[in-house]
Amino acid sequence: MNNMAVLITDGAYKNALAILRALATNDVEVYCSSTKKKSVSFYSKYCKKHFIYSNPASQPEKFKKEMLSIVKNYDIDVLIPVGVSTTALISQQKSDLEKYTRVPVADYQDFAKAHDKQIANDIARDNKVPVPLTYTPTTESELKKHLKELGLPVMLKARKGSGIFSLARTKSEAFKIWRNYEKKSKETKSIGITDYLPVIQEYLSGEIIDVLFVFNKGQLRGLLTQRRFLTLPPEGGVGALNITVNDPQTARHAANLMKALNWHGVGMAEFKRDVNGVPKLIEINPKFWGTSEVSIAAEMNFPYMLYKIAMDGDIKPKFSFLYPKRFGWPVPMGVKQIIESDTPIESLKEYLKLFTEANSHDIRLLSDPKPFSFQLYQTAKVILNKILQSRSKRIDLDSFR
């Protein structure tokens, strides 16, 4: 093993574990960090050291000081953030951190544009990338006006951030969701966080296509497309079982958009098809995406590619990958997806298929078993709590009969 040390953040996330393994199996020494002492990546045999840092969302300045201290005192060669909060703050702090380490993330002015769904939507439209109608109402009267134009249902989601959305099927639902965002926005200002009012977006009913990429100072160096086959929640959300696909049209849209942003580092552009099959940009995820392990299994090792860009200055472009390649996370995502699905038996069958294909799931009982043991324990706790809550509700109801 060489002496190059990489520090990754958000060690409690499943994609952090994937990134750790993808780097370590290419002879890179990896340190992990997280807000939680019990983080899945800490249990991996590949994690050589681990650090605990303050919550970046509620204590951003303290987090920045801690990151600077770690990279300065532990001779970190490359710092790779994983979550959206850590990536945003490390991007803000990039010039200070680069005095001690390499930081392969976008400059903050570029990150901020990609992170803001309304701005990203406007840039996409200016560059002839198809987009759904998207607005950011600041008053209830504006919301009423946009609802009339968009019709129902509509999507509401935080203007910044990724993965979480609300589907409003009625006007009253839309107003209730919007008011919750408004309340949260006022509350978080008191602790120094600007939580923008949500964007309201035209609802598209088609399949979700993700375009994953790595750029080096505005130059595309790697790209892969995947389809979300099963999602959590089941009606459309984060990928719980994905399949790599060959989708050159959507790939071109994403490449053109990120070139316009002069992108540097990794990221994901999420598209969804309209009733005519046209892929339209939903949002940009300007960081390592939650399903990073899919592309690694499909022989597009984005973590190692990013590491090589940081260390060597550039890499040879790579656009070939395995497809169709299925990948899922039986525990805990598969368990949750099956529980919430309207067709649990069909979902179960799809997850069982993963065990007939090499490298199609994240369970590594032989090579790195401790993370799975930890995940299994956590999942068992969730299931037990659900059973106890359900039983408690039945007891309460019985007492009133």
Secondary structure, DSSP 8 states (H G I E B T S, - for coil): --S-EEEE--TTSHHHHHHHHHHHTTT-EEEEEES-SS-GGGGSTTEEEEEE---TTT-HHHHHHHHHHHHHHTT-SEEE--SHHHHHHHHHTHHHHTTTSB--S--HHHHHHHH-HHHHHHHHHHTT-----EE---SHHHHHHHHHHH-SSEEEE-SSSSS--EEE-SHHHHHHHHHHHHHHHHHHGGGT------EEEE---S-EEEEEEEEETTEEEEEEEEEEEEEESTTS-EEEEEEEE--HHHHHHHHHHHHHTT--EEEEEEEEE-TTS-EEEEEEE-S--TTHHHHHHTT--HHHHHHHHHHHS----B----SS-EEE-IIIIIHHHHHH-SSHHHHHHHHHHGGGSTT-BS--TTTS-HHHHHHHHHHHHHHHHHHHHHHHHHHHHHHT-
